[in-house]
Amino acid sequence: MTATRFESGSIVLDTTIPNLGPAKIPSPLSYCRFANEEQGLSLFLDHDQVEELGDEVVPLTFEPAGPRRHVYFDTSKTKCAIVTCGGLCPGINDVIRAIVMEAYHNYRVPAVLGIKYGLEGFIPRYGHDVVELTPGLVGDIHQFGGTILGSSRGPQSPEEIVDALERMNVNILFMIGGDGTMKAVRSITGEINQRRLKISVIGIPKTIDNDINFISQSFGFETAVDKATEAIQCAHTEAVGAMNGIGLVKLMGRESGFIAAQATLSLKEVNFVLVPETPFTLHGEDGLLNALAQRLRERSHAVIVVAEGAGQHLLSGSHDTDASGNPILGDIATLLRTEIKSHFDKLGIPHTLKYIDPSYIIRSVPANANDRVYCGFLGQNAVHAGMAGKTGMVVAKLMDRYIHLPLDLVTSKRRKLNIISDFWRAVLESTGQSHLAGMVPPEARSCPRA
């Protein structure tokens, strides 16, 4: 297969996908156009996809997703397993359904197992059952949010997980999850390789925060933005319904503010959006509180959208982590509510503040139509990859093309908003908050204008 290894200083981009061995068995699919991985798929990437590239535009050749003319596994004797890990996200059930339907109806596999409650389901001491997933069982699950398999956070022993895969005679494992899950895919694949087993592990990246590296848009993100705009609209209605009304909406986004920024662009009523990538100040001439007071003097209402990970520099962190290893965040919404009240009380400005946190509503709803289509492609392409003997990789959509991505690219870092991009410029123009301290980095302020 044609792949690319690009090196420039400390940047190494290698798109090679591991294989269990040569695929020699003719595919049971006879009605489709097979992917030609020998040609590869060349995409030209710039700093919008890979921030480290700076001003360079680099052509990279990726392995295309899709069915192969020959498969590695004898499909009539293949057993698959699916596990869902981490937090909930719209579309997980859609991916499960797509995998099961593709495996049963097109590849005619005899069994697809559902591992209950995340990686805990592999560990005997937890006592979780294993479910057999059939087309009849998963036929209508796309109508519901969450995951029918349940989920859990936190690492488990790769050795015990591979022990369980051997006991169950699993040939292909599909792992649906976020950044931590993709790191688990790497650990499990390493243990399988060490034992010289022929088990394929395919990752399907899932994150409501849209923060997986190289994944320009994760499934469920569009649905999350749709629901977030509903909360923002309610906050705006509350704000205009009172003199000096303030609507404050907290959205998900631990280290990346994609939901907050995208929802802000979708609904123009937002006056201030705060994201983790831009440290802001509360006090002073260029601080949020002064700008908010000026907004109320001019328009008598305001809407603030804040990502949950924003403003952590203003809070005293505990340095503790959750079960997934993520830092436990301070409560930025409580700080904002307290500081806003104190500031306006000192100024003698009467105000009303309404606070909305729709986080768990957003992540628990069913996927919308576009996300359902996306999830279907991801599930089907995951099955195609597994049957062809691919392993240690994720299926992804990059620049509207479905490709195979190696784990090292996906797990190298968290994806964050580029605050010198045209996207962030559009956010600042929509809200009018570019004068706030921290919203525009010095290198962007000094850019020459045409």
Wavefront OBJ file of the C-alpha trace (Angstrom):
o trace
v 0.000 0.000 0.000
v 1.142 3.571 -0.726
v 1.759 5.601 2.431
v 3.597 8.778 3.385
v 6.255 9.449 5.964
v 6.860 13.176 6.314
v 9.586 14.567 8.572
v 10.349 18.224 9.226
v 12.251 19.011 12.391
v 10.297 17.460 15.266
v 7.234 16.740 13.084
v 6.837 13.128 11.933
v 3.707 12.126 10.022
v 3.523 8.459 9.025
v 0.284 7.202 7.457
v 1.199 3.496 7.262
v -1.557 1.135 8.459
v -0.587 -2.226 10.039
v -1.970 -5.472 8.562
v -2.396 -8.896 10.133
v -1.170 -10.466 6.907
v -1.952 -10.698 3.205
v -5.653 -10.709 2.308
v -6.184 -13.733 0.035
v -9.862 -14.657 0.363
v -12.208 -13.239 -2.314
v -14.644 -10.769 -0.790
v -18.251 -11.942 -0.441
v -19.326 -8.472 -1.649
v -20.045 -8.531 -5.338
v -22.034 -5.381 -6.011
v -19.627 -2.619 -5.033
v -16.592 -0.680 -6.219
v -13.584 -1.929 -4.282
v -11.069 0.508 -2.804
v -7.681 0.512 -4.495
v -5.299 1.023 -1.631
v -2.240 0.574 -3.849
v -2.957 3.997 -5.319
v -3.678 5.596 -1.967
v -5.519 8.870 -1.493
v -3.457 12.063 -1.615
v -4.691 15.011 0.427
v -2.969 18.366 0.778
v -2.889 19.425 4.425
v -2.059 22.800 5.949
v -2.071 24.335 9.423
v -5.878 24.028 9.644
v -5.454 20.229 9.775
v -1.981 20.048 11.353
v -1.114 23.133 13.373
v 2.607 22.288 13.521
v 2.927 22.668 9.742
v 2.732 26.453 10.005
v 2.699 27.945 6.518
v 3.657 24.671 4.811
v 1.197 22.789 2.631
v 2.086 19.095 2.700
v 0.693 16.320 0.472
v 0.070 13.146 2.459
v -1.089 9.837 1.029
v -3.651 7.963 3.118
v -5.102 4.496 2.828
v -8.688 4.897 1.553
v -11.535 3.371 3.526
v -13.989 0.973 1.931
v -14.364 -2.682 0.926
v -11.393 -4.643 -0.428
v -11.450 -7.112 -3.285
v -9.874 -9.699 -0.967
v -10.379 -10.134 2.770
v -8.129 -11.570 5.440
v -10.698 -13.423 7.541
v -12.899 -16.307 6.432
v -16.135 -14.451 7.039
v -18.158 -17.610 7.685
v -15.939 -18.332 10.708
v -15.361 -14.776 11.968
v -16.511 -13.512 15.362
v -16.659 -9.764 16.060
v -17.044 -7.785 19.282
v -18.053 -4.169 19.957
v -17.287 -2.078 23.043
v -18.252 1.547 23.822
v -16.146 3.570 26.250
v -16.101 6.982 27.908
v -18.880 9.540 28.055
v -22.075 9.466 26.061
v -22.384 11.142 22.681
v -25.156 11.338 20.059
v -24.737 8.602 17.463
v -23.107 5.752 19.393
v -26.107 3.487 18.833
v -26.033 4.385 15.135
v -22.430 3.183 14.859
v -23.253 -0.042 16.726
v -26.189 -0.666 14.412
v -24.137 0.013 11.276
v -21.418 -2.438 12.356
v -23.887 -5.188 13.182
v -25.912 -4.767 9.991
v -22.820 -4.678 7.779
v -21.226 -7.687 9.453
v -24.378 -9.851 9.384
v -26.065 -8.930 6.131
v -23.091 -8.282 3.853
v -20.258 -10.356 5.277
v -22.506 -13.055 6.783
v -20.488 -13.342 9.984
v -21.967 -15.840 12.459
v -21.660 -13.709 15.616
v -21.210 -10.140 16.837
v -20.768 -9.794 20.600
v -21.584 -6.675 22.627
v -19.256 -6.015 25.570
v -21.181 -4.383 28.404
v -20.075 -1.270 30.296
v -16.892 -0.414 28.470
v -13.561 -2.080 29.131
v -14.913 -3.366 32.450
v -16.896 -5.877 30.398
v -13.690 -7.768 29.559
v -12.618 -8.124 33.197
v -14.131 -11.169 34.988
v -14.263 -9.590 38.459
v -16.863 -7.022 37.341
v -19.282 -9.772 36.330
v -20.830 -7.957 33.358
v -22.707 -10.058 30.820
v -21.816 -10.317 27.154
v -24.700 -9.783 24.719
v -25.086 -11.240 21.256
v -25.951 -8.394 18.907
v -28.298 -9.391 16.092
v -30.081 -7.332 13.432
v -33.322 -7.862 15.305
v -31.838 -6.514 18.541
v -30.258 -3.414 17.026
v -32.873 -2.659 14.356
v -34.335 0.459 16.001
v -31.613 1.534 18.458
v -30.675 4.527 16.275
v -33.867 6.176 17.486
v -32.468 6.437 21.014
v -29.579 8.298 22.607
v -26.796 6.800 24.666
v -25.455 3.311 24.070
v -27.333 0.021 24.468
v -24.079 -1.547 25.661
v -23.472 0.890 28.485
v -20.124 2.523 29.072
v -17.490 3.191 31.698
v -14.411 5.312 32.201
v -10.911 4.433 33.241
v -8.146 2.093 32.071
v -8.176 -1.676 32.411
v -5.358 -4.184 32.059
v -4.503 -4.849 28.376
v -3.349 -8.329 29.396
v -6.743 -9.179 30.912
v -8.569 -7.699 27.923
v -6.576 -9.821 25.461
v -7.098 -12.854 27.707
v -10.846 -12.269 27.353
v -10.593 -11.863 23.578
v -8.798 -15.220 23.379
v -11.368 -16.933 25.599
v -14.224 -15.631 23.458
v -12.402 -16.445 20.175
v -12.898 -12.886 18.944
v -11.272 -12.106 15.587
v -12.169 -8.418 15.238
v -12.712 -5.915 18.052
v -14.407 -2.577 17.336
v -13.724 0.078 19.990
v -15.877 3.218 20.022
v -14.472 5.984 22.187
v -12.472 9.155 22.595
v -8.838 10.029 23.098
v -8.382 7.689 26.069
v -10.062 4.837 24.210
v -7.789 5.300 21.203
v -4.805 5.047 23.552
v -6.347 1.832 24.892
v -6.604 0.565 21.294
v -2.857 1.115 21.003
v -2.147 -0.738 24.263
v -4.408 -3.671 23.368
v -2.916 -3.888 19.869
v 0.560 -3.937 21.414
v -0.375 -6.833 23.701
v -1.908 -8.739 20.779
v 1.253 -8.222 18.732
v 3.424 -9.369 21.613
v 1.461 -12.623 21.782
v 1.550 -12.905 17.975
v -2.209 -13.281 17.765
v -4.277 -12.623 14.656
v -6.849 -10.269 16.158
v -7.809 -7.025 14.432
v -8.570 -3.940 16.568
v -10.369 -1.060 14.856
v -11.082 2.268 16.550
v -14.073 4.480 15.802
v -13.292 7.941 17.250
v -16.024 9.439 19.449
v -15.921 12.727 21.297
v -18.604 15.301 21.816
v -15.866 17.931 22.350
v -14.549 17.352 18.785
v -11.009 17.224 20.190
v -9.460 14.114 18.582
v -6.355 14.946 16.572
v -6.632 14.769 12.767
v -10.426 14.299 12.996
v -11.907 17.493 11.581
v -15.411 16.668 12.864
v -16.336 13.767 15.112
v -19.731 12.110 14.970
v -22.342 13.616 17.267
v -20.762 17.064 17.107
v -23.356 18.468 14.712
v -26.181 17.167 16.911
v -24.508 18.671 19.974
v -24.316 22.073 18.286
v -27.995 21.831 17.293
v -29.045 21.213 20.897
v -26.647 23.836 22.239
v -28.257 26.496 20.059
v -31.625 25.674 21.612
v -30.196 26.432 25.069
v -28.619 29.650 23.802
v -31.922 30.749 22.277
v -33.614 30.193 25.639
v -30.904 32.219 27.376
v -31.419 35.047 24.890
v -35.181 34.995 25.457
v -34.618 35.240 29.216
v -32.098 38.044 28.774
v -34.311 40.274 26.605
v -37.241 39.642 28.937
v -35.730 41.700 31.739
v -33.970 45.032 32.074
v -30.222 44.340 32.120
v -30.908 40.672 31.642
v -27.914 38.353 31.300
v -28.153 34.824 29.912
v -25.240 32.540 30.803
v -24.908 29.145 29.056
v -22.227 26.594 29.950
v -21.426 24.051 27.234
v -19.191 21.006 27.111
v -15.557 21.467 26.124
v -12.869 20.488 28.610
v -9.807 21.531 26.602
v -11.363 22.548 23.291
v -14.084 25.104 22.662
v -15.470 23.788 19.387
v -19.087 23.359 20.549
v -19.199 26.832 22.106
v -17.625 28.464 19.049
v -19.727 26.613 16.461
v -22.979 27.237 18.360
v -22.048 30.903 18.632
v -21.613 31.150 14.870
v -24.915 29.345 14.364
v -26.875 31.667 16.646
v -25.853 35.297 16.332
v -27.384 36.401 19.637
v -24.196 35.505 21.567
v -22.219 38.550 22.750
v -19.342 36.825 24.545
v -17.951 33.322 24.079
v -15.249 31.992 26.393
v -13.201 28.938 25.409
v -10.241 27.083 26.979
v -7.850 28.165 24.221
v -8.071 31.883 25.115
v -7.197 32.914 28.692
v -9.318 35.977 29.447
v -9.372 38.531 32.235
v -12.350 39.494 34.341
v -11.295 42.894 35.659
v -9.704 45.942 34.120
v -10.403 48.051 31.073
v -10.169 45.088 28.672
v -11.774 42.601 31.064
v -15.035 40.748 30.594
v -16.898 42.550 33.401
v -16.193 46.024 32.016
v -17.245 44.921 28.524
v -20.414 43.340 29.922
v -21.317 46.552 31.746
v -20.824 48.531 28.534
v -23.016 46.073 26.633
v -25.840 46.494 29.176
v -25.596 50.278 29.005
v -25.962 50.121 25.215
v -28.434 47.259 24.696
v -29.847 46.337 28.154
v -29.245 42.605 27.672
v -26.388 40.181 26.968
v -25.719 36.495 26.316
v -22.531 34.748 27.453
v -21.528 31.259 26.281
v -18.728 29.541 28.191
v -17.082 26.174 27.590
v -16.642 24.166 30.778
v -12.831 24.252 30.517
v -12.568 28.002 29.979
v -11.057 30.280 32.609
v -9.258 27.582 34.569
v -6.382 30.040 35.096
v -8.779 32.059 37.258
v -9.610 29.094 39.485
v -7.550 27.274 42.090
v -7.330 23.740 40.700
v -7.031 20.638 42.867
v -4.688 18.839 40.423
v -6.885 15.746 40.827
v -7.962 13.667 37.826
v -11.090 11.693 37.002
v -11.291 7.996 36.102
v -10.236 8.769 32.526
v -7.163 10.697 33.638
v -8.628 14.100 32.763
v -7.969 17.008 35.161
v -10.967 17.750 37.366
v -12.078 21.212 36.318
v -12.960 24.126 38.517
v -16.494 25.496 38.125
v -16.137 28.479 35.808
v -19.899 29.111 35.775
v -20.037 29.616 39.552
v -17.082 31.988 39.372
v -18.717 34.031 36.608
v -22.036 34.247 38.425
v -20.330 35.361 41.632
v -18.064 37.922 39.943
v -20.843 39.361 37.772
v -23.119 39.866 40.787
v -20.347 41.429 42.859
v -19.251 43.747 40.058
v -22.711 45.056 39.216
v -23.699 45.412 42.857
v -20.631 47.644 43.347
v -21.594 49.701 40.298
v -25.179 49.945 41.534
v -26.507 48.469 38.277
v -29.582 46.261 38.819
v -29.483 43.125 36.703
v -30.979 39.663 36.303
v -28.833 36.626 35.489
v -30.268 33.332 34.205
v -27.931 30.339 34.092
v -28.476 27.294 31.821
v -26.324 24.138 31.763
v -27.660 21.724 29.095
v -24.554 19.495 29.036
v -26.111 16.137 29.917
v -29.171 16.822 27.779
v -26.959 17.536 24.781
v -24.855 14.390 25.021
v -27.802 12.072 25.684
v -30.042 12.866 22.701
v -30.318 10.764 19.517
v -28.211 11.818 16.540
v -29.703 14.111 13.919
v -30.032 13.124 10.258
v -26.559 14.222 9.135
v -24.829 12.558 12.078
v -26.772 9.349 11.381
v -25.425 9.292 7.841
v -21.904 9.925 9.141
v -22.200 7.170 11.758
v -23.409 4.733 9.119
v -20.331 5.335 6.962
v -18.007 4.994 9.966
v -19.573 1.690 11.054
v -19.554 0.190 7.582
v -15.978 1.274 6.859
v -14.842 -0.106 10.215
v -16.180 -3.527 9.217
v -14.507 -3.327 5.802
v -11.184 -2.499 7.486
v -11.446 -5.286 10.039
v -12.389 -7.914 7.471
v -9.410 -6.905 5.321
v -7.059 -7.578 8.241
v -6.292 -3.970 9.130
v -5.488 -3.333 12.779
v -4.241 -0.647 15.159
v -6.043 2.116 13.251
v -9.132 4.310 13.256
v -11.652 5.051 10.535
v -12.030 8.754 9.910
v -13.318 11.407 7.558
v -10.754 13.975 6.465
v -11.632 16.669 3.904
v -14.851 14.775 3.085
v -13.006 11.538 2.277
v -13.164 8.395 4.420
v -9.698 7.105 5.219
v -7.712 4.889 7.585
v -5.626 6.753 10.155
v -2.785 5.228 12.188
v -3.138 5.473 15.965
v 0.041 7.496 16.437
v -1.431 10.434 14.521
v -4.732 10.294 16.382
v -3.287 9.999 19.899
v -0.334 12.384 19.593
v -2.269 15.285 21.167
v -5.695 16.806 21.754
v -7.146 18.861 18.921
v -7.842 22.476 19.882
v -9.263 25.605 18.335
v -6.728 27.501 16.278
v -7.224 31.036 17.567
v -5.339 32.631 14.669
v -7.592 30.908 12.129
v -10.341 32.341 9.936
v -12.807 30.310 12.001
v -11.937 32.082 15.255
v -11.857 35.428 13.433
v -15.438 34.752 12.323
v -16.419 34.035 15.947
v -14.902 37.312 17.124
v -16.627 39.229 14.331
v -19.959 37.609 15.204
v -19.734 38.500 18.903
v -17.743 41.747 18.645
v -15.528 40.724 21.561
v -12.136 41.077 19.841
v -11.209 43.956 22.177
v -11.202 41.687 25.223
v -7.814 40.771 26.651
v -6.730 37.288 25.524
v -9.198 36.925 22.677
v -6.609 37.665 19.978
v -2.983 36.525 20.386
v -0.182 39.087 19.769
v 0.893 37.440 16.493
v -2.647 37.848 15.108
v -2.876 41.498 16.229
v 0.336 42.316 14.374
v -0.764 40.711 11.081
v -0.542 43.234 8.221
v -3.869 44.247 6.737
v -4.545 44.357 2.996
l 1 2 3 4 5 6 7 8 9 10 11 12 13 14 15 16 17 18 19 20 21 22 23 24 25 26 27 28 29 30 31 32 33 34 35 36 37 38 39 40 41 42 43 44 45 46 47 48 49 50 51 52 53 54 55 56 57 58 59 60 61 62 63 64 65 66 67 68 69 70 71 72 73 74 75 76 77 78 79 80 81 82 83 84 85 86 87 88 89 90 91 92 93 94 95 96 97 98 99 100 101 102 103 104 105 106 107 108 109 110 111 112 113 114 115 116 117 118 119 120 121 122 123 124 125 126 127 128 129 130 131 132 133 134 135 136 137 138 139 140 141 142 143 144 145 146 147 148 149 150 151 152 153 154 155 156 157 158 159 160 161 162 163 164 165 166 167 168 169 170 171 172 173 174 175 176 177 178 179 180 181 182 183 184 185 186 187 188 189 190 191 192 193 194 195 196 197 198 199 200 201 202 203 204 205 206 207 208 209 210 211 212 213 214 215 216 217 218 219 220 221 222 223 224 225 226 227 228 229 230 231 232 233 234 235 236 237 238 239 240 241 242 243 244 245 246 247 248 249 250 251 252 253 254 255 256 257 258 259 260 261 262 263 264 265 266 267 268 269 270 271 272 273 274 275 276 277 278 279 280 281 282 283 284 285 286 287 288 289 290 291 292 293 294 295 296 297 298 299 300 301 302 303 304 305 306 307 308 309 310 311 312 313 314 315 316 317 318 319 320 321 322 323 324 325 326 327 328 329 330 331 332 333 334 335 336 337 338 339 340 341 342 343 344 345 346 347 348 349 350 351 352 353 354 355 356 357 358 359 360 361 362 363 364 365 366 367 368 369 370 371 372 373 374 375 376 377 378 379 380 381 382 383 384 385 386 387 388 389 390 391 392 393 394 395 396 397 398 399 400 401 402 403 404 405 406 407 408 409 410 411 412 413 414 415 416 417 418 419 420 421 422 423 424 425 426 427 428 429 430 431 432 433 434 435 436 437 438 439 440 441 442 443 444 445 446 447 448 449 450
